[in-house]
Structures are given as structure tokens and as C-alpha cells.
Amino acid sequence: MRSNLPAALMLLLSIVSCKTTNIMPVFNIPFETNANQTLKYHEIITCYEKMARAHPGIFQCTAVGSTDIGEPLHVAVLSTGGEFDPEKIRRAGKRILLINNGIHPGEPEGIDATVMLLRDYLGNEAFLKSLNDLVIVVIPVYNVDGCLNRNSFTRANQNGPESYGFRGNARNYDLNRDFVKCDSRNARTFNQIFQTWMPDIFVDNHTSNGADYQYTMTLIATQHDKLAAPLGTFLQKTMLPELYGEMKKRDWEMIPYVDGPGATPDSGISGFCDYGRYSTGYAALWNTIGFMPETHMLKPFKDRLQSTYHFMDVVVKFMTAHHAEIGRVRAAAWETTRTKRQFVLDYALDQKSRDTITFKGYTAKYKPSEVSGLPRLWYDRAEPYEKQIPYYNYFKPSVTVDKPYAYIIPQAWENVLERLKINDVEMSRLEADVEIEVETAFIRDFKTRNHWEGHYYHYGIQLDKKIMTRKFFKGDYVVFTNQDANRYLLETLEPNAPDSWVAWNFFDPVLMQKEYFSAYVFEDLAAEFLKENPAVQAELDAKRAAEPEFAADGSAQLDWVYRQSPWHEPTHRMYPVGRLLTAEKLPLAD
């Protein structure tokens, strides 16, 4: 909720309250003289460079990797102890917060708010001392490409700032759909940054679209049912109540992200099932609690920036107060990930379980459209309301799988292996050819969504599984499932997972049949085959009797016989990755 004080005054007070010493900020940003302005890309990097020069012992900003536009990503680190080695930081028992900004540069309040927050911390000795158990890592701008593509029109529903970046990157990817498939250099660099720092908490700043209501800040949190115990319970029972309570005390009352089954929020709102394609879903694969603050698009930019500033500050203070408990629950979650046998690949919203929350909205009405003359929705801000609405935020498993002892991945699939390496997955290689019995999946059926983020996304994937002896070759990869990466492995390598690499077309060549037959030649071979295999003949007769359309289609019958015959290619729709179900002695390279 918006404070009763003027927004500009509130921001000034929040900054002044951070200045208990005589250390003054080394710079100001355009927002502080014009509340409808946001930093441009090179101004952003300059701000971080200024902070690094002013505080060389505790603040660093370095260029890392690349993006599709050719610019590097920058990573800034605030470490009051002067230690910048992630391994040493973790061994010291410190918690790590990763903040990501500008994934959608048209939603820029996180960019400016983070600059101001870091500057205010660095300018306050008391605040710096409070960070002894916490290291803050920041990606100043993730979608550098879109940030450089500045305009004033592509966020048609948004109330400021005057100009901003564009949602798509240099290849027009929405980067918040790319964390698992990693089509962009941005995402591949991010995966490496994430693996380097392996944060305890992750914040990815955004602006919402959708209904109108009274709140400036809404929040998507990692779906608690998807987190390994006891991490999900800690998020749901401890962290979220405290974050919501503290934001309300600061006059920035939050509500869960407003999305639901009806056209307006009155009928209730639903939690978000964040798959690995999204930033918080990717973070959850690594037992990291993720938050996606979504400020409301229709609120003034200055209010959106302030609420983002305060949310990040509340997260920092929570982490410093609960640093030991965060370490304990996350360690327990890692142990669960390494040792549990069954993993959930997909979830469904539990419509029977819900909470009731207070919602402060505006009355939804309909009136004739001045464009079409037909009824159109609008929200009457002269009629605010406060009422109880249902909140559906419980998900139940819909697809589960027992983890294998190991996966064996043919070295031919370099695009998959590259992503495993980026994510520091532990892998071994065969030092000799081997024939071994593995479980192999055949893709029986699937549906396809056209033109989605550079792919023809597959879903509803149905499998047939067979135990069969297969040959693997020297140099093929063996991935044992007794490691921290287990959840990432199962949600990418199991073909029927919603963000598997089968779903994202990495294995599409196996879906296409490479050989077939000329009917007039195969007719004689098929007839001879049926004579030699009376059981197949009986099955064909039964199918004809049960399916009149099939019985009337000679080509369909010939194709059916072909698929039962030895002439049908064995690798058609065969998923190349083998599942080794039990421990076996393999010839592995040192």
C-alpha cells in the first residue's frame, strides 16, 4: 500500500535514515532530480565503477562472460570482510544474496533501486557492520541487449519512466524463459554466475501487468511445495510472513502476485508454478529460495522504485537475522536432494486446498468501448474495496519418477553436454566401448506448441520404457545421481518433464523416421512376415475387427505391419539417454 507521505519525501527520508555517519554518497542518479527517469546502460555501469573505486576493500565490480549483443555481464559484490572467493565465503558460514536486475529492461525500477541501496549501505558504517554474515552479489543489468534498445512506447500499460529498455534481447528472446534451454549467451553466462556463487536467496526484480488494485508491490515466491524439506516449510512459515509483515510496517503492504482463474481478482488468485525456464524456477533446482517482486505497472515510477528498494532491504535484514537458520535448512535440503529416490517432475494446482486472504482492490465494471462499442472492463478507483478472497497456493505432484543410478549420455549430444558442464554437473567418461542393459524410453506421443521462444515446444509427452542392451562408446558420458545437481538432472534429462531438453527440441532428430519402404515392394515382404509370425497376424486381425477405419485403410495396415517387423528402424523415437537402474562396474576414465 502506498504511504500517506508524499513519495519523494518518503524516499528522501529512507535515504537520510541510512546516513548515520558523515560518509556522503559519491554520486547521485537522474531519478533523484527527476522522479520519472531511469539510468541508461552506460550510466548504470559507471555507478558501479564509482562505488568500486570509492570502496575498493569491500566492493568489486567485474565483467563476466558475454551476452548476445557482445557486451559482458557485470557482477558486483559487497563483502564487508573483504573476501571475494565464493568457496571461502561459504566455508565461513556466510549467506549469499543474489540480486538480478533488468531481465526485462522496460521494468527498470530494480536497476535504480539497487544502485541506491548499495550506495546507501556503503555510505553507512553501522549498516556495513550489520552485513558481517551476508555477502550481496548483484547483476546490475542482465538483459544488456534490451537495455541498450531504449524507447518510450513498448510498455503501453506502464506509468513511467519516461524512457526505458525493451523486453527482448538482441535475438528477441524473452530471457525469463531461457534459464534451462540456454539459447542465449546471456543465459549461459548467468548459469555460470549462479553456479559460481550458488546463492541462498535470489531476488529478480520485475514490474507486473494485469488487473488494477491498491498495492504497489506484489510478490512471486518460489512455489513452496517444490522446495525440498525443510526449505519449503521455512519459506512458507517463517520467511514469507516476516517479509509481508515488515513491508506492511514500512507502508508498502504487499499481496501475492495477482493472477487467478477469473477475469478479475474477486474470484481469487493463484500461486505460480515456476518451472526451470523462469529465474526463480531455475533457482529452485539448486535449493535456492527465489523471489520475483512485481511492482504494479499503473503506480508512479517513484513508488515502484521505493517499494523495490524497501523489499530488497527487508530481505537483507531477514537474511542477517536468520543467517544460521537459512544455513541449516538449506543444508538439510541438499542432503534430501542427494539421497532421495523419487522426484516430482510436474505439479498441478490443488483446487481443493486454499487459504483466505484480505485483498484491497478496486471495483471492476463494464462500459461500452469507445473503440469497438462493445462492453469493456475497467476498474473504478472511486470505489476501492477490502474483502476476503480465496488464495490457491498448494500444488500436488502430477508426474513423478524414480531416479536412476546413473544416466549414460552419448557424446554426440553436445548441446546437452555443454549445458551440464556450464552447471558444474559431475560427469565421468567411458574409457572403452561397453554393452550394458539400461532402461530406454521411446516417445509414444506428444503435442507441440508452435513458435514459442525460438522453439516448437513439446508437451504432453507420453513414454514407453524398455529394458534393453545397448552399446555405448568410449568417450560417452556417465552421470551418477548422488550429487547436488540431482534435481536439475532429472528435470532436464527425464523426457516427460515440462522443461526437459526433449520438450525444448534438443532431441528432435530422433522424432523423425529416417528410412521407410516402397509399398509395392514391401507388400510381399509383409505377407511373408505375417506367415512366419502368426501372433502378429492374430494381432492384426483383432485390430481390423475392432477398428473399421483401420480395416478400410490398406496403407495404414501395411504401415502397422512394418512397425512390428525387423525392418522398422529401432532408433525411431528412441530417447538416446540411457537410464542405468542399478550399480554396475563401468570402464571409466580417471
C-alpha positions in Angstrom: 0.0 0.0 0.0 1.2 3.5 -0.7 2.3 5.6 2.2 0.4 8.6 3.4 3.6 10.7 3.0 4.5 12.1 -0.4 6.6 9.6 -2.3 9.5 11.9 -2.9 9.6 12.8 0.8 9.4 9.1 1.8 12.4 8.3 -0.5 14.4 11.2 0.9 13.7 10.0 4.5 14.7 6.5 3.6 18.0 7.7 2.3 18.6 10.1 5.1 17.8 7.4 7.7 20.7 5.4 6.2 23.2 8.2 6.9 24.2 7.9 10.5 27.8 8.8 9.6 29.4 11.7 7.8 30.1 9.5 4.8 28.3 11.0 1.9 27.2 9.4 -1.4 29.8 9.6 -4.2 27.2 10.3 -6.8 23.5 11.0 -7.5 21.4 9.4 -10.2 18.9 11.0 -12.6 15.9 9.8 -10.6 16.9 12.0 -7.7 16.4 15.1 -9.7 13.6 13.8 -11.9 11.5 11.0 -10.5 10.4 9.8 -13.9 13.9 9.0 -15.1 15.8 5.7 -15.1 19.5 5.1 -15.6 20.8 4.3 -19.1 23.1 1.3 -19.5 26.5 3.0 -19.5 25.3 5.2 -16.6 24.5 2.1 -14.6 27.9 0.6 -15.1 29.5 3.9 -14.3 27.7 4.0 -11.0 29.0 0.6 -10.0 32.6 1.5 -11.1 32.3 4.6 -8.9 31.3 2.6 -5.9 34.1 0.1 -6.5 36.7 2.9 -6.7 35.3 4.5 -3.5 35.3 1.2 -1.5 38.0 -1.0 -3.0 38.4 -3.2 0.0 34.8 -4.3 0.3 33.1 -3.7 -3.1 34.1 -5.1 -6.5 32.5 -4.9 -9.9 33.9 -7.2 -12.7 32.9 -8.1 -16.2 32.0 -11.7 -16.7 31.2 -13.8 -19.8 29.2 -12.4 -22.7 25.7 -11.5 -23.9 24.1 -11.9 -27.3 24.8 -8.2 -28.1 28.5 -8.8 -27.4 28.7 -6.8 -24.1 29.8 -8.7 -21.0 27.6 -9.1 -17.9 28.8 -7.3 -14.9 28.8 -8.8 -11.4 29.1 -6.6 -8.3 29.9 -7.9 -4.9 29.6 -6.2 -1.5 31.6 -8.2 1.1 32.3 -6.3 4.3 35.0 -8.8 5.3 37.0 -8.2 2.1 36.7 -11.8 0.9 35.5 -12.3 -2.6 36.1 -16.0 -3.1 32.7 -17.7 -3.0 34.1 -21.0 -1.6 35.8 -19.3 1.3 32.7 -17.2 1.9 30.5 -20.3 2.1 33.1 -22.1 4.4 32.9 -19.1 6.7 29.2 -19.7 7.2 28.1 -16.6 5.5 24.9 -16.4 3.5 24.8 -15.1 -0.1 22.1 -13.0 -1.7 22.0 -12.7 -5.5 20.0 -9.8 -7.0 19.2 -9.7 -10.7 18.0 -6.6 -12.5 16.9 -5.7 -15.9 15.9 -9.1 -17.2 13.1 -7.1 -18.8 14.7 -3.6 -19.1 11.3 -2.0 -19.6 10.7 -2.8 -16.0 13.7 -0.9 -14.6 12.9 0.1 -11.0 15.2 -2.6 -9.7 18.1 -1.2 -11.6 17.9 2.2 -10.0 16.8 0.9 -6.6 19.7 -1.4 -6.3 22.2 1.3 -7.1 20.7 3.5 -4.4 20.6 0.6 -1.9 24.2 -0.3 -2.4 25.3 3.3 -2.3 23.4 3.8 0.9 24.9 0.7 2.6 28.4 1.7 1.5 27.8 5.2 2.9 26.8 3.9 6.4 29.3 2.2 8.7 26.6 0.8 11.0 24.8 -0.8 8.1 28.1 -2.3 6.8 28.8 -3.8 10.2 25.3 -5.5 10.1 26.4 -7.3 6.9 29.1 -9.4 8.6 27.2 -12.6 8.0 26.0 -11.7 4.5 27.5 -11.1 1.1 25.4 -9.3 -1.6 26.0 -10.2 -5.2 24.3 -8.1 -7.9 23.9 -8.4 -11.7 23.3 -4.7 -12.5 21.7 -5.4 -15.8 21.1 -8.9 -17.1 19.4 -8.1 -20.4 22.1 -5.7 -21.6 20.8 -6.1 -25.1 17.3 -4.8 -24.3 18.6 -2.1 -22.0 20.5 -0.6 -25.0 17.3 -0.8 -27.1 15.8 2.2 -25.4 12.3 3.6 -26.2 9.2 5.2 -24.7 6.3 3.1 -26.0 6.7 -0.7 -25.7 5.3 -0.8 -22.2 1.9 0.6 -23.3 0.3 -0.1 -19.9 3.0 1.3 -17.7 3.1 4.6 -15.8 6.7 5.8 -16.4 9.6 6.2 -16.5 9.9 8.5 -19.5 12.1 6.0 -21.4 13.3 2.5 -20.8 14.7 -0.6 -22.4 13.0 -3.4 -24.4 11.8 -6.8 -23.2 13.5 -8.9 -25.9 17.3 -9.3 -26.1 19.4 -8.9 -29.2 17.9 -12.1 -30.6 14.5 -11.1 -29.4 14.4 -13.8 -26.7 12.4 -13.2 -23.5 15.3 -14.2 -21.2 12.9 -15.2 -18.4 12.0 -18.3 -20.5 15.6 -19.3 -21.2 17.3 -20.4 -17.9 17.2 -24.1 -18.7 17.3 -24.2 -22.5 20.0 -21.5 -22.6 19.7 -20.4 -26.2 21.2 -17.0 -25.3 24.7 -16.2 -24.3 23.1 -14.2 -21.5 21.6 -17.3 -20.0 24.7 -19.4 -20.4 26.7 -16.7 -18.6 24.0 -16.4 -15.9 24.2 -20.2 -15.3 27.9 -19.9 -14.8 27.5 -16.9 -12.4 24.8 -18.7 -10.4 27.0 -21.9 -10.1 29.9 -19.8 -9.0 28.0 -18.0 -6.2 25.2 -20.6 -5.5 23.2 -18.1 -3.6 21.0 -18.9 -0.6 18.3 -16.3 -1.6 17.7 -14.9 -5.1 15.8 -11.7 -6.0 14.8 -11.0 -9.6 13.2 -7.5 -9.9 10.1 -7.0 -12.2 7.0 -4.9 -13.0 3.6 -6.6 -13.4 0.9 -6.5 -15.9 -2.8 -7.3 -15.3 -5.6 -6.1 -13.0 -5.8 -2.8 -11.1 -5.7 -2.8 -7.3 -4.4 -0.8 -4.4 -1.0 -2.4 -3.8 2.3 -1.1 -5.3 4.2 -4.3 -4.7 3.1 -7.9 -5.4 5.3 -10.9 -5.0 6.0 -14.2 -6.7 7.9 -16.5 -4.3 9.3 -19.9 -5.2 6.5 -22.4 -5.0 7.0 -23.8 -1.5 5.7 -27.3 -2.5 8.5 -27.6 -4.9 11.3 -27.0 -2.4 13.0 -29.9 -0.7 12.2 -30.2 3.0 12.6 -28.3 5.3 13.3 -25.4 2.9 9.8 -25.0 1.7 8.4 -25.0 5.2 10.9 -22.4 6.2 9.9 -20.2 3.3 6.1 -20.6 3.9 6.0 -20.5 7.7 9.0 -18.2 8.6 10.3 -16.1 5.8 7.2 -15.0 3.9 5.2 -13.9 7.0 8.1 -11.8 8.1 8.7 -10.2 4.7 5.0 -9.4 4.4 4.9 -8.0 7.9 7.9 -5.9 7.6 6.8 -4.4 4.2 3.4 -3.5 5.8 5.2 -1.8 8.7 7.1 0.3 6.1 3.7 1.3 4.5 4.4 -0.8 1.4 1.9 -3.6 2.1 2.3 -6.5 -0.4 0.0 -9.1 -1.8 0.9 -12.3 -3.7 1.2 -11.8 -7.5 -2.3 -11.1 -8.8 -3.2 -13.9 -11.2 -6.1 -16.2 -11.0 -8.9 -18.2 -12.5 -11.3 -15.3 -13.2 -11.2 -12.1 -15.2 -10.8 -10.1 -12.1 -9.2 -10.8 -8.7 -12.6 -11.0 -6.9 -12.8 -14.7 -7.7 -9.4 -15.4 -6.1 -5.8 -15.5 -7.0 -3.5 -18.5 -7.7 0.1 -19.2 -6.9 2.7 -19.6 -9.6 4.3 -22.9 -10.5 7.7 -21.7 -11.5 9.3 -24.1 -13.9 13.0 -24.1 -14.6 12.6 -21.9 -17.6 12.0 -19.0 -15.2 14.6 -17.4 -13.0 13.0 -18.5 -9.7 12.3 -21.9 -11.0 15.9 -22.4 -12.1 17.0 -21.2 -8.7 14.7 -23.8 -7.0 16.5 -26.5 -8.9 19.5 -25.6 -6.7 17.7 -25.3 -3.4 17.8 -21.5 -3.6 14.7 -19.6 -2.4 13.7 -17.2 -5.2 11.6 -14.0 -5.2 10.2 -12.1 -8.1 9.0 -8.8 -6.8 6.4 -7.5 -9.3 5.5 -3.8 -8.8 2.2 -2.6 -10.2 2.5 -1.1 -13.6 0.0 1.7 -13.1 1.7 3.1 -9.9 4.1 6.0 -10.5 7.7 5.0 -11.2 8.9 6.7 -8.0 6.5 4.5 -5.9 7.6 1.3 -7.7 11.2 2.2 -7.2 10.7 2.9 -3.5 8.8 -0.3 -2.8 11.5 -2.3 -4.6 14.2 -0.5 -2.5 12.4 -1.4 0.7 11.7 -5.0 -0.3 15.4 -5.7 -1.0 16.3 -4.0 2.3 13.8 -6.2 4.1 15.3 -9.3 2.5 18.8 -8.2 3.5 17.7 -7.7 7.1 15.9 -11.0 7.2 19.0 -12.8 6.0 21.2 -11.2 8.5 18.8 -12.0 11.3 18.3 -15.6 10.2 21.6 -16.5 8.6 22.2 -19.5 10.8 18.8 -21.0 10.3 19.0 -20.4 6.5 22.2 -22.4 6.5 20.7 -25.3 8.5 17.5 -25.7 6.4 19.4 -25.4 3.1 22.0 -28.0 4.2 19.1 -30.3 5.0 17.5 -29.7 1.6 20.9 -30.5 -0.1 21.0 -33.8 1.8 17.5 -34.6 0.6 18.3 -33.8 -2.9 21.4 -36.1 -2.9 19.7 -39.1 -1.3 16.0 -39.2 -2.0 14.8 -41.8 -4.6 11.7 -40.3 -6.1 11.5 -36.8 -7.7 8.5 -34.8 -8.9 8.7 -33.7 -12.5 5.5 -31.7 -12.7 2.8 -30.3 -10.5 -0.9 -29.5 -10.7 -2.7 -26.8 -8.8 -4.7 -28.3 -5.9 -8.2 -26.7 -6.4 -9.4 -28.3 -3.1 -6.8 -26.6 -0.9 -6.8 -22.9 -0.4 -6.2 -20.1 2.0 -8.3 -16.9 2.5 -6.5 -13.6 2.3 -7.6 -10.0 2.6 -7.5 -8.2 -0.8 -7.6 -4.5 -1.4 -8.8 -3.8 -4.9 -11.0 -1.5 -7.0 -14.5 -2.4 -8.2 -14.5 -4.0 -11.7 -17.1 -2.6 -14.0 -18.0 -2.7 -17.7 -18.9 0.1 -20.1 -19.1 0.5 -23.8 -15.7 0.7 -25.6 -15.0 3.9 -27.4 -13.1 1.8 -29.9 -15.5 -1.1 -30.6 -18.7 -0.1 -29.0 -18.7 -3.4 -27.2 -18.5 -3.9 -23.4 -15.0 -3.4 -21.9 -13.6 -3.9 -18.5 -12.4 -1.0 -16.3 -11.6 -0.6 -12.6 -13.3 2.2 -10.8 -10.7 3.8 -8.4 -13.5 5.8 -6.8 -14.8 2.5 -5.4 -12.0 0.9 -3.5 -12.9 -2.3 -1.5 -11.3 -4.6 1.0 -12.6 -8.2 1.0 -11.7 -11.8 1.7 -10.8 -13.8 -1.4 -9.5 -17.3 -1.9 -5.8 -17.8 -2.5 -4.9 -21.1 -4.2 -1.2 -21.8 -3.4 -0.9 -25.6 -3.0 0.4 -27.8 -5.7 0.3 -31.6 -5.8 2.6 -33.9 -7.8 1.2 -34.9 -11.3 4.3 -36.6 -12.7 6.9 -38.5 -10.6 9.9 -40.6 -11.4 12.4 -42.8 -9.5 15.9 -41.5 -10.1 18.2 -43.9 -11.9 21.6 -44.9 -10.5 23.1 -43.0 -13.4 22.4 -41.6 -16.9 24.6 -42.5 -19.8 24.7 -39.8 -22.4 26.2 -40.4 -25.9 28.9 -37.8 -26.6 27.1 -36.9 -29.9 24.6 -34.7 -28.0 27.0 -31.8 -27.4 24.3 -29.2 -26.9 23.1 -31.1 -23.8 26.5 -31.8 -22.5 27.5 -28.2 -22.9 24.7 -27.1 -20.5 25.6 -29.8 -18.0 29.2 -28.6 -17.9 28.0 -24.9 -17.5 26.1 -26.0 -14.5 29.1 -27.9 -12.9 27.4 -31.3 -13.1 29.8 -34.1 -12.1 30.4 -36.4 -15.0 32.6 -39.3 -15.9 33.6 -40.7 -19.3 33.8 -44.2 -20.6 37.4 -45.2 -21.4 36.2 -48.2 -23.6 33.2 -49.3 -25.6 30.6 -51.1 -23.5 27.4 -53.1 -24.0 25.1 -52.7 -21.0 21.5 -53.2 -20.0 19.7 -49.9 -19.5 16.2 -48.6 -19.3 15.4 -46.8 -22.6 12.4 -44.5 -23.2 10.5 -44.5 -26.5 8.4 -41.4 -27.2 5.0 -42.7 -28.0 3.1 -39.4 -28.3 3.4 -35.7 -27.7 1.8 -32.3 -28.6 3.6 -29.3 -29.9 3.2 -25.6 -29.3 4.3 -23.6 -32.4 6.6 -20.5 -32.3 7.4 -20.2 -28.7 10.7 -18.5 -27.8 12.5 -19.9 -30.8 11.2 -23.4 -30.4 8.4 -25.7 -31.2 7.8 -26.7 -27.6 6.7 -30.3 -26.9 4.3 -31.1 -24.1 2.0 -34.0 -23.0 4.9 -36.3 -23.8 4.0 -40.0 -23.4 6.6 -42.7 -23.0 7.1 -46.4 -23.4 10.0 -47.7 -21.4 12.0 -50.9 -22.2 14.9 -52.6 -20.5 17.4 -53.4 -23.4 21.0 -54.0 -24.0 22.7 -51.0 -25.8 26.2 -50.2 -26.9 27.8 -47.1 -25.7 31.2 -45.9 -26.9 34.5 -44.7 -25.5 34.1 -41.0 -24.6 30.4 -41.2 -23.8 29.4 -39.6 -20.5 28.2 -41.2 -17.3 26.3 -39.0 -14.8 25.8 -40.5 -11.4 22.8 -39.3 -9.4 24.4 -39.0 -6.0 25.1 -35.3 -6.3 23.8 -31.8 -5.6 22.7 -31.4 -9.3 20.1 -34.2 -9.0 17.0 -32.1 -9.3 18.5 -30.2 -12.3 19.4 -33.5 -13.9 16.0 -35.1 -13.5 14.1 -32.1 -14.7 16.2 -31.7 -17.8 17.0 -35.3 -18.7 13.7 -37.0 -18.0 11.9 -36.7 -21.3 8.4 -36.0 -19.9 9.5 -33.2 -17.6 7.9 -29.9 -18.6 11.3 -28.2 -19.1 13.2 -31.3 -20.3 15.5 -30.9 -23.2 13.2 -33.2 -25.2 10.4 -30.6 -24.6 12.7 -27.9 -25.9 13.6 -29.8 -29.1 17.2 -30.7 -28.3 16.5 -34.3 -29.3 14.1 -33.7 -32.2 16.2 -35.6 -34.8 15.1 -38.9 -33.1 11.4 -38.0 -33.7 11.9 -38.2 -37.4 12.0 -41.6 -39.2 15.0 -41.9 -41.4 14.1 -45.0 -43.5 10.8 -46.3 -44.9 9.6 -48.6 -47.7 8.0 -48.6 -51.2 4.6 -50.2 -50.7 4.7 -52.3 -53.8 8.0 -53.9 -52.7 7.1 -54.2 -49.0 3.7 -55.9 -49.7 5.4 -59.2 -50.5 7.8 -58.9 -47.5 4.9 -58.1 -45.2 2.9 -61.1 -46.4 5.8 -63.4 -45.8 6.5 -61.9 -42.4 2.9 -62.4 -41.3 3.0 -66.1 -42.4 6.1 -66.6 -40.3 4.7 -64.8 -37.3 1.1 -66.0 -36.6 0.9 -64.0 -33.4 1.4 -60.7 -35.3 -1.2 -61.9 -37.8 -3.6 -62.5 -35.0 -3.0 -59.1 -33.5 -3.6 -57.5 -37.0 -6.9 -59.4 -37.4 -8.1 -58.2 -33.9 -7.1 -54.6 -34.7 -9.1 -54.8 -38.0 -12.1 -56.2 -36.2 -12.1 -53.5 -33.6 -11.3 -50.5 -35.8 -13.4 -50.3 -39.0 -11.5 -47.2 -40.3 -8.2 -49.1 -39.9 -9.7 -52.2 -41.6 -10.7 -50.0 -44.6 -7.2 -48.4 -45.0 -4.7 -50.7 -46.7 -1.8 -48.2 -46.3 -2.4 -48.0 -42.5 -2.4 -51.7 -42.2 0.9 -52.0 -44.2 2.4 -49.4 -42.0 1.3 -51.2 -38.9 2.9 -54.4 -40.1 6.1 -52.5 -40.9 6.3 -51.2 -37.4 6.1 -54.7 -36.0 8.7 -56.0 -38.3 12.5 -56.1 -38.1 12.7 -53.6 -41.0 11.4 -50.8 -38.8 14.4 -48.8 -37.6 15.0 -49.4 -33.9 16.1 -45.8 -33.1 12.9 -44.1 -34.3 11.6 -42.1 -31.3 14.2 -43.7 -29.1 15.5 -41.3 -26.4 19.3 -41.6 -26.7 20.0 -41.1 -23.0 20.1 -44.4 -21.1 19.0 -44.9 -17.5 21.2 -47.3 -15.6 19.0 -48.5 -12.8 21.5 -50.4 -10.6 25.1 -50.1 -9.8 27.3 -51.6 -12.5 31.1 -51.8 -13.0 31.9 -49.5 -15.9 35.2 -48.8 -17.6 35.6 -45.1 -16.5 38.5 -42.8 -17.3 40.3 -41.4 -14.3 
